[in-house]
């Protein structure tokens, strides 16, 4: 029996199951925050005069700082301990709730969401490698089941937030404390297993080599791009810094990174935009059509998340029937069809289109984590969490803002063509990661008549839903990427999970706890 399995054998089945459930609820806490922000964004936009891109930036900061914490903790988590990392996550989740409740505008919402994202990244930095270590023979299945925690939080949090009706939004934000306090209590002083890389004696430097200079470049470019936008730094400078730091890292570890791993990181960019970018915008995009049905638009997100929850919890038969890459190919194709359908359907047919979209997106994210865990176990927490980090970075820096930009530009163009006089009164120039753009300014709308505002609302309704057609390009790109990977592995004898063998001279460490 390998060192990893000996180490896992120190845990009873009851301990492993308790730890798994605690990790599941911790992930649900992160999606609680996500869905509450999604449900409340329209209300915040009215109360704090936010443009569509500003809303996208708040959605984005709920995602991209995730990568900062998940990457940084992945570099040190085996030394400081999974328990201390989870304690930090708990503090972030709790404090972000308080800061959001007392928010007064764009920047206070932005900072509170930033802290929540740091907590979310730290949660995943710990739970992904912990679960992969607990179940080394079935990593993909258990990671898919673990990530059922994400839709579980969306469903429960969304239903509670919508069910509270006209109650003040501050009370809806406080809902996030329910799963936060639960996982804090469950994981308090509970032992975590030592990562399989450490238990098998794979060196720290060998872990870094898996990502290498190219992997670091992808992560650093996305991080520095967003930091540059926030602090108004020239893109040329942020790009130069990313290249310089990545080059130094590559020289230090003497590796460009594993080629297929780098490709997987790049695929996470369209994958994350397909899933989380769309989820972030699905409520406002469906607002007009759902209002015609006399239903809250958040029910579309809750419905698709409920489908994801059931499929992820009962994923074993599907995972065993299809290879991970085959599952990813099929999911990409179905997601593309679902997004196109969502962009044009009306009435109750929205739920038919939403079913297709949900079936498509269900297995994308956790199956990608499973592929990385199975193919690069030497990368330990770093390769596994860098994959999720790049996904969150991509949708935070590019995806959510990109969808907001599509809407703002479509609204502005239609208004300029159909009502140039109104356009001249309400449009101003804004800045985003994509550069300058023109958009309807909510503050300027106060200067026009009620009749003119009705015309603007009608223009907005026509322009928003069609944005999902553009997003469908991403799963199409993913489909062909997975096809290429499948052909590559077939040329090498087929896709086979890799296992770490032997102790390699490594010493077993003591199990770590939430708080020592």
C-alpha positions in Angstrom: 0.0 0.0 0.0 1.4 3.5 -1.0 2.2 6.2 1.5 -0.9 8.1 0.4 -3.2 5.2 1.1 -1.6 4.4 4.4 -2.1 8.0 5.3 -5.7 7.9 4.3 -6.2 4.7 6.2 -5.6 6.7 9.4 -9.1 8.2 8.8 -12.2 6.3 9.4 -15.0 6.3 6.8 -17.1 8.4 9.1 -14.3 11.0 9.4 -13.8 11.1 5.7 -17.5 11.5 5.1 -17.8 14.3 7.7 -14.9 16.1 6.1 -16.4 15.7 2.7 -19.7 17.2 3.8 -17.9 20.1 5.5 -16.0 20.8 2.3 -19.3 20.5 0.3 -21.0 23.1 2.6 -18.0 25.4 2.4 -18.3 25.4 -1.4 -22.0 26.1 -1.0 -21.2 29.2 1.1 -19.2 30.6 -1.9 -22.2 30.1 -4.3 -24.6 31.6 -1.7 -22.7 34.8 -2.0 -22.7 34.5 -5.8 -26.4 34.0 -6.2 -27.3 36.6 -3.7 -25.3 39.2 -5.6 -26.9 38.0 -8.8 -30.4 38.4 -7.4 -29.7 41.8 -5.9 -27.6 43.3 -8.8 -30.6 45.0 -10.4 -31.7 46.5 -7.1 -28.1 47.6 -6.4 -27.9 49.1 -9.9 -30.9 51.3 -9.2 -29.9 52.3 -5.6 -26.3 53.1 -6.4 -26.6 54.3 -10.1 -24.4 51.5 -11.6 -23.9 51.0 -15.3 -24.0 47.6 -16.9 -20.2 47.4 -17.0 -19.9 48.5 -13.4 -22.3 45.7 -12.5 -20.0 43.4 -14.6 -17.0 44.6 -12.7 -18.7 43.9 -9.3 -19.5 40.4 -10.6 -15.9 40.2 -11.8 -14.3 41.1 -8.5 -16.4 38.3 -7.0 -14.4 36.0 -9.1 -10.9 37.2 -10.1 -9.5 37.6 -6.5 -10.4 34.0 -6.1 -7.3 33.2 -8.2 -5.0 35.3 -6.0 -5.9 33.3 -2.9 -6.2 29.9 -4.6 -2.8 30.3 -6.2 -1.0 31.8 -3.2 -2.4 29.2 -0.8 -1.6 26.4 -3.2 2.0 27.4 -3.0 2.1 27.3 0.8 -0.9 25.3 1.9 1.1 22.1 2.5 3.4 24.0 4.9 0.8 26.1 6.8 -1.9 23.5 6.8 -5.3 23.1 5.3 -7.0 24.0 8.6 -5.4 27.4 8.9 -6.4 28.1 5.3 -10.0 27.2 6.0 -9.9 29.5 9.1 -8.9 32.4 6.9 -11.7 31.6 4.4 -14.2 31.6 7.3 -13.0 35.0 8.4 -13.3 36.4 4.8 -16.8 35.0 4.3 -18.1 36.4 7.6 -16.5 39.9 7.3 -17.6 40.3 3.7 -21.2 39.9 4.8 -20.9 42.7 7.3 -19.1 45.0 4.8 -21.8 44.4 2.1 -24.6 45.1 4.5 -23.1 48.5 5.2 -22.2 49.3 1.6 -22.8 52.8 0.3 -21.9 52.6 -3.3 -19.8 51.0 -6.1 -16.5 50.9 -4.3 -17.8 49.6 -1.0 -19.6 46.8 -2.8 -16.5 46.2 -4.8 -14.3 45.8 -1.7 -16.7 43.6 0.2 -17.0 41.4 -2.9 -13.2 41.3 -3.2 -12.9 39.9 0.3 -15.6 37.3 -0.3 -13.7 36.2 -3.4 -10.5 35.8 -1.4 -12.4 33.5 0.9 -13.9 31.5 -2.0 -10.5 30.9 -3.5 -9.1 29.8 -0.2 -11.9 27.3 0.3 -11.1 25.7 -3.1 -7.4 25.8 -2.4 -8.1 23.4 0.5 -11.1 21.3 -0.5 -10.0 20.2 -4.0 -6.7 18.6 -3.0 -8.2 17.3 0.2 -10.9 15.4 -1.6 -8.6 14.2 -4.4 -6.3 12.9 -1.7 -9.1 11.2 0.2 -10.3 9.3 -2.9 -7.2 8.7 -5.1 -8.8 5.9 -7.1 -11.9 7.9 -8.1 -10.8 11.5 -8.3 -13.1 12.7 -11.1 -16.2 11.2 -9.6 -15.6 12.6 -6.1 -14.6 16.0 -7.4 -17.8 16.2 -9.5 -19.8 15.2 -6.4 -17.9 17.8 -4.3 -18.8 20.5 -6.8 -22.4 19.7 -6.3 -21.9 22.1 -3.4 -21.8 25.0 -5.9 -25.3 24.5 -7.4 -26.6 23.4 -3.9 -25.7 26.9 -2.7 -27.2 28.5 -5.8 -30.5 26.7 -5.3 -30.9 27.2 -1.6 -29.6 30.7 -1.5 -31.6 31.8 -4.6 -34.8 30.3 -3.3 -34.4 32.0 0.1 -33.4 35.4 -1.4 -36.3 35.4 -3.9 -38.7 34.0 -1.2 -37.9 37.0 1.1 -39.6 39.2 -1.5 -39.6 42.9 -0.8 -37.7 42.6 2.5 -34.6 44.9 2.7 -31.7 43.5 0.6 -29.4 43.7 3.7 -31.4 40.7 5.2 -30.9 38.7 2.0 -27.1 39.3 2.2 -27.2 38.0 5.8 -28.3 34.6 4.4 -24.7 33.9 3.5 -24.0 33.4 7.2 -26.1 30.2 7.2 -23.6 28.0 5.3 -20.6 30.0 6.6 -21.3 29.3 10.3 -22.2 25.7 9.4 -19.0 24.8 7.7 -17.0 26.7 10.4 -18.6 24.6 13.1 -18.2 21.3 11.2 -14.5 21.8 10.3 -13.4 23.3 13.6 -10.4 21.2 14.7 -11.3 18.4 12.3 -8.3 16.7 10.8 -7.3 17.1 7.1 -5.3 14.5 5.2 -1.8 15.2 4.0 -1.7 15.8 0.3 -0.8 12.8 -1.8 2.2 14.7 -3.4 3.7 15.3 0.1 2.9 11.8 1.3 4.5 10.2 -1.8 7.7 12.3 -1.4 7.4 14.4 -4.6 9.5 17.5 -4.1 8.2 21.0 -4.0 10.3 22.0 -7.0 8.8 19.0 -9.0 5.4 20.4 -8.2 6.4 23.9 -9.6 7.8 22.3 -12.7 4.3 21.0 -13.7 3.1 24.6 -14.1 6.4 26.1 -15.3 6.9 29.5 -16.9 4.0 29.3 -19.4 1.5 28.3 -16.8 2.7 31.1 -14.6 2.4 33.5 -17.5 -1.3 32.7 -18.1 -2.1 33.3 -14.4 0.0 36.4 -14.0 -1.2 38.1 -17.1 -4.8 37.8 -16.0 -4.0 38.9 -12.5 -1.9 41.9 -13.5 -4.4 42.9 -16.2 -7.2 43.3 -13.6 -4.9 45.0 -11.0 -3.8 47.4 -13.8 -7.4 48.2 -14.6 -8.3 48.9 -10.9 -5.2 51.2 -10.4 -5.3 52.7 -13.9 -1.9 51.2 -15.0 -1.0 51.1 -18.7 -1.7 47.6 -20.2 1.9 47.6 -21.7 3.3 47.9 -18.1 1.1 45.2 -16.6 1.9 42.8 -19.6 5.6 43.5 -19.2 5.4 42.7 -15.5 3.6 39.5 -16.1 6.1 38.4 -18.7 9.1 39.3 -16.5 7.8 37.5 -13.4 6.7 34.5 -15.3 10.1 34.3 -17.0 11.9 34.5 -13.7 9.7 31.8 -12.3 10.4 29.6 -15.4 14.1 30.1 -15.0 14.0 29.3 -11.3 12.1 26.0 -11.8 13.9 25.3 -15.1 10.6 24.4 -16.8 8.2 25.9 -19.3 5.5 23.6 -17.9 3.8 20.5 -19.1 2.4 21.3 -22.6 -1.0 19.6 -22.2 -1.4 21.2 -18.8 -0.9 24.7 -20.3 -3.5 23.8 -23.0 -5.9 22.8 -20.3 -5.3 26.2 -18.5 -6.2 28.0 -21.8 -9.3 26.0 -22.3 -10.5 27.1 -18.8 -10.9 30.6 -20.2 -13.9 29.9 -22.5 -15.1 27.2 -20.1 -15.5 29.6 -17.2 -17.1 32.2 -19.3 -19.6 29.7 -20.6 -20.6 28.6 -17.1 -20.0 31.4 -14.6 -20.0 34.3 -17.0 -23.5 33.3 -18.1 -24.7 32.4 -14.6 -23.6 35.9 -13.4 -25.8 37.5 -16.1 -28.7 35.1 -16.5 -31.0 36.9 -14.1 -30.8 40.3 -15.7 -30.8 38.8 -19.2 -34.0 36.9 -18.6 -35.7 39.7 -16.7 -38.0 40.9 -19.5 -39.2 37.4 -20.6 -39.7 36.2 -17.0 -41.6 39.3 -16.1 -44.0 38.5 -19.0 -44.6 35.1 -17.2 -45.0 37.0 -13.9 -42.0 35.2 -12.4 -38.7 36.4 -10.9 -35.9 36.1 -13.4 -33.7 34.4 -10.7 -35.8 31.2 -11.1 -33.9 30.5 -14.4 -30.6 30.3 -12.5 -32.2 28.3 -9.7 -33.8 25.8 -12.1 -30.5 25.2 -14.0 -28.6 24.9 -10.7 -31.1 22.3 -9.4 -30.4 20.2 -12.5 -26.7 20.5 -12.0 -27.0 19.5 -8.3 -28.9 16.3 -9.1 -26.5 15.3 -11.9 -23.4 16.0 -10.0 -24.5 14.1 -6.9 -25.4 11.1 -9.0 -22.5 11.4 -11.5 -20.9 8.0 -11.0 -22.8 6.1 -13.8 -22.1 8.9 -16.3 -18.4 9.2 -15.4 -17.9 5.4 -15.7 -19.7 5.3 -19.0 -17.9 8.1 -20.7 -14.2 9.1 -20.6 -13.5 12.5 -19.0 -12.7 14.0 -22.4 -15.7 12.4 -24.0 -17.9 13.8 -21.3 -16.3 17.3 -21.8 -16.9 17.1 -25.6 -20.6 16.1 -25.2 -21.1 18.8 -22.5 -19.6 21.5 -24.7 -21.9 20.7 -27.7 -25.0 20.7 -25.5 -24.0 23.9 -23.8 -23.6 25.7 -27.1 -27.1 24.6 -28.3 -28.6 25.7 -24.9 -27.0 29.2 -25.1 -28.3 29.8 -28.6 -31.8 28.6 -27.6 -31.8 30.9 -24.5 -30.9 33.9 -26.6 -34.1 33.7 -28.7 -36.8 31.7 -26.8 -39.8 33.3 -25.1 -42.5 32.2 -22.7 -42.3 28.9 -21.0 -39.9 27.6 -23.7 -37.2 29.5 -21.8 -37.2 26.5 -19.3 -36.7 24.1 -22.2 -33.7 26.1 -23.4 -32.5 26.4 -19.8 -32.6 22.6 -19.4 -30.3 22.2 -22.4 -27.9 24.8 -21.0 -27.9 23.2 -17.6 -27.2 19.7 -19.0 -24.3 21.2 -21.0 -22.6 23.1 -18.2 -23.1 20.6 -15.4 -19.9 18.5 -15.8 -17.6 21.1 -17.4 -15.8 22.6 -14.4 -15.4 19.6 -12.0 -14.4 17.2 -14.9 -11.6 19.6 -15.9 -10.4 19.5 -12.3 -10.6 15.7 -12.4 -8.6 15.5 -15.6 -5.8 17.7 -14.1 -5.8 15.7 -10.8 -5.6 12.4 -12.7 -2.9 13.5 -15.2 -0.7 15.7 -13.0 -0.7 14.3 -9.5 2.9 15.5 -9.1 1.5 19.0 -9.3 -0.3 18.5 -6.0 -2.4 21.4 -4.9 -0.8 23.8 -7.4 -1.9 22.3 -10.7 -5.3 21.4 -9.5 -6.0 24.8 -8.0 -4.3 26.8 -10.8 -6.8 25.3 -13.2 -9.7 26.6 -11.1 -7.9 29.9 -10.5 -7.5 30.6 -14.2 -11.1 29.9 -14.7 -12.2 32.4 -12.1 -9.7 34.9 -13.3 -10.9 34.6 -16.9 -14.5 35.1 -16.1 -13.7 37.8 -13.6 -11.4 39.8 -15.8 -12.9 39.0 -19.2 -16.1 37.0 -19.1 -18.5 38.9 -16.9 -17.2 42.3 -18.2 -17.4 41.0 -21.8 -21.1 40.2 -21.4 -21.8 43.6 -19.9 -19.9 45.3 -22.7 -21.9 43.4 -25.3 -25.1 44.6 -23.7 -23.9 48.2 -23.3 -22.7 48.5 -26.8 -25.8 46.9 -28.3 -28.0 49.2 -26.3 -25.9 52.3 -27.2 -25.9 51.4 -31.0 -29.6 50.7 -31.2 -30.3 54.0 -29.3 -28.0 55.9 -31.6 -29.7 54.5 -34.7 -33.3 54.8 -33.6 -33.3 57.9 -31.2 -30.1 60.0 -31.7 -31.6 62.9 -29.8 -32.1 60.8 -26.7 -28.7 59.1 -27.3 -27.0 62.5 -27.1 -28.5 63.2 -23.7 -27.9 59.9 -21.8 -24.7 58.3 -23.2 -21.3 58.9 -21.7 -17.8 57.4 -22.2 -16.6 54.7 -19.7 -13.5 52.6 -19.2 -13.1 48.8 -18.9 -10.5 46.1 -19.4 -11.4 46.3 -23.1 -10.7 50.0 -23.3 -13.1 53.0 -23.7 -16.7 52.4 -24.6 -19.9 54.4 -24.8 -22.9 53.4 -22.6 -26.2 54.7 -21.3 -25.4 56.5 -18.0 -28.1 55.8 -15.3 -27.3 59.2 -13.7 -28.0 61.0 -17.0 -31.3 59.3 -17.4 -32.6 61.5 -14.6 -32.3 64.5 -17.0 -34.8 63.1 -19.6 -38.6 62.8 -19.6 -40.5 59.8 -18.5 -41.6 59.1 -22.1 -38.0 59.1 -23.2 -37.0 56.7 -20.4 -39.7 54.4 -21.6 -38.1 54.4 -25.0 -34.7 53.6 -23.4 -36.2 50.7 -21.5 -37.7 49.3 -24.7 -34.3 49.5 -26.3 -32.6 47.7 -23.4 -35.2 44.9 -23.6 -34.5 44.3 -27.2 -30.7 44.3 -26.8 -30.0 42.2 -23.8 -31.1 38.6 -24.3 -29.4 38.2 -27.7 -26.0 38.6 -25.9 -26.1 34.9 -25.2 -25.7 34.0 -28.9 -22.2 35.5 -28.8 -21.3 33.4 -25.7 -22.1 30.2 -27.6 -18.8 30.7 -29.5 -16.9 29.6 -26.4 -18.4 26.0 -26.0 -17.9 25.5 -29.7 -14.2 26.3 -29.3 -14.0 24.0 -26.3 -15.6 21.1 -28.3 -12.9 21.2 -30.9 -10.2 21.6 -28.2 -11.4 18.4 -26.4 -11.6 16.6 -29.7 -7.9 17.4 -30.3 -7.0 16.2 -26.8 -8.9 13.0 -27.3 -7.0 12.3 -30.5 -3.7 13.1 -28.8 -4.3 10.7 -26.0 -5.6 8.0 -28.4 -2.2 8.3 -30.3 -0.5 7.6 -26.9 -2.6 4.5 -26.2 -5.7 6.1 -24.7 -6.5 8.3 -21.7 -5.3 6.7 -18.5 -5.2 8.3 -15.0 -1.7 8.5 -13.4 -1.0 7.4 -9.9 1.9 8.4 -7.5 3.7 5.2 -6.4 5.8 4.7 -3.3 6.9 6.9 -0.5 9.9 8.3 -2.4 11.7 8.8 0.9 9.1 11.3 2.1 8.1 11.4 5.7 4.5 11.3 6.8 3.2 14.5 8.4 0.7 14.8 11.1 -2.9 15.5 9.9 -3.8 19.2 10.0 -6.8 20.8 11.6 -9.1 23.7 11.0 -7.6 25.6 14.0 -4.8 24.1 16.0 
